[in-house]
Amino acid sequence: QVRLRESGGGLVQPGGSLSLSCAASGDIVYIGTMNWYRQAPGKERELIASISKTGEETYANSVKGRFTISRDDAKNTAYLQMNNLKPEDTAVYLCNAIGNYRLVYWGQGTQVTVSS
């Protein structure tokens, strides 16, 4: 079984930055594409950033130019660098990963609150 654990969330002022991590552990055979989602209260879960096994990055328009996704396969970890944060970025941030046989693994999320 593969487990994902997010870390790095917290409270930040508008215009500030945070860096999130998503570490995979357990019986890892293969980790393919890794994704970051977010879910704000009363809203649907939103895919905001993806990074393929080969390092190809894609972003939602809402975060493009402000967020950067990266990965370190030696550490089985994905990262999300978030800059110029806005109050509307407030949400629970979750990561998922596509494993062997296209199994999908999810973390439990980390809260990001952007407020003055």
C-alpha positions as CSV (number, residue, x, y, z in Angstrom):
1,Q,0.0,0.0,0.0
2,V,1.2,3.5,-0.8
3,R,0.5,6.4,1.5
4,L,0.8,10.1,0.6
5,R,1.3,12.8,3.2
6,E,1.0,16.5,2.6
7,S,2.8,19.1,4.8
8,G,3.6,22.7,4.7
9,G,0.2,24.3,5.0
10,G,-0.6,27.2,7.4
11,L,-1.7,30.8,7.7
12,V,-0.1,33.4,5.5
13,Q,-0.9,37.0,4.6
14,P,-2.0,38.0,1.2
15,G,1.0,38.3,-1.1
16,G,2.9,35.8,0.9
17,S,4.3,32.4,0.0
18,L,4.1,28.8,1.1
19,S,5.7,25.6,0.0
20,L,3.8,22.4,0.2
21,S,5.3,18.9,0.1
22,C,3.6,15.5,-0.7
23,A,5.7,12.5,0.3
24,A,4.9,9.0,-0.8
25,S,5.8,6.0,1.4
26,G,5.0,2.4,1.7
27,D,5.1,-0.3,-1.0
28,I,6.1,1.9,-3.9
29,V,6.6,0.2,-7.2
30,Y,6.0,3.1,-9.5
31,I,4.8,6.7,-9.1
32,G,3.7,8.3,-12.3
33,T,1.9,11.6,-12.6
34,M,1.5,13.6,-9.4
35,N,-1.2,16.2,-8.9
36,W,-2.2,18.9,-6.5
37,Y,-5.8,19.6,-5.9
38,R,-7.6,22.0,-3.6
39,Q,-11.0,22.2,-2.1
40,A,-12.5,25.3,-0.6
41,P,-15.6,25.1,1.7
42,G,-18.7,24.7,-0.4
43,K,-16.8,24.3,-3.6
44,E,-15.8,21.4,-5.8
45,R,-12.4,19.9,-5.7
46,E,-10.2,21.7,-8.2
47,L,-7.1,20.3,-10.0
48,I,-4.5,23.0,-9.9
49,A,-1.2,21.5,-10.9
50,S,0.1,18.3,-12.4
51,I,3.6,17.0,-13.1
52,S,4.2,13.9,-15.2
53,K,6.9,11.3,-14.7
54,T,9.0,13.1,-17.4
55,G,8.5,16.5,-15.7
56,E,5.9,18.0,-17.9
57,E,3.9,20.6,-15.8
58,T,0.4,21.8,-16.3
59,Y,-1.5,24.4,-14.3
60,A,-5.0,25.7,-13.8
61,N,-5.5,29.2,-15.0
62,S,-6.3,30.3,-11.4
63,V,-2.7,29.6,-10.3
64,K,-0.7,29.9,-13.5
65,G,2.3,32.2,-13.0
66,R,2.0,32.1,-9.2
67,F,2.4,28.4,-8.3
68,T,5.1,25.9,-9.4
69,I,5.0,22.2,-9.1
70,S,8.1,20.0,-9.0
71,R,9.1,16.5,-7.9
72,D,12.0,14.6,-6.6
73,D,11.7,11.0,-7.5
74,A,14.6,10.0,-5.3
75,K,12.5,11.1,-2.4
76,N,9.2,10.1,-3.9
77,T,8.0,13.6,-3.2
78,A,6.2,16.3,-5.0
79,Y,6.2,20.0,-4.1
80,L,4.0,23.0,-4.7
81,Q,5.6,26.4,-4.4
82,M,2.9,29.0,-4.0
83,N,3.7,32.7,-4.4
84,N,1.6,35.9,-4.3
85,L,-1.1,34.1,-2.4
86,K,-4.6,35.5,-2.4
87,P,-7.5,35.0,0.0
88,E,-9.3,33.0,-2.7
89,D,-6.4,30.5,-2.5
90,T,-7.7,29.5,0.9
91,A,-8.5,25.8,0.8
92,V,-7.5,22.3,1.8
93,Y,-4.7,21.2,-0.5
94,L,-4.5,17.6,-1.4
95,C,-2.1,15.6,-3.5
96,N,-2.6,12.4,-5.5
97,A,-0.4,10.1,-7.4
98,I,-0.9,7.6,-10.1
99,G,0.8,4.4,-9.3
100,N,1.3,1.0,-10.8
101,Y,-1.7,-0.4,-12.7
102,R,-3.0,3.2,-12.7
103,L,-4.0,2.9,-9.0
104,V,-4.7,6.4,-7.6
105,Y,-3.4,7.3,-4.2
106,W,-4.6,10.3,-2.2
107,G,-3.3,12.2,0.8
108,Q,-5.4,13.6,3.6
109,G,-4.7,17.2,2.8
110,T,-3.2,20.3,4.4
111,Q,-5.0,23.5,5.2
112,V,-3.8,26.7,3.6
113,T,-5.4,30.0,4.9
114,V,-4.6,33.3,3.3
115,S,-5.8,36.1,5.5
116,S,-4.6,39.4,6.9
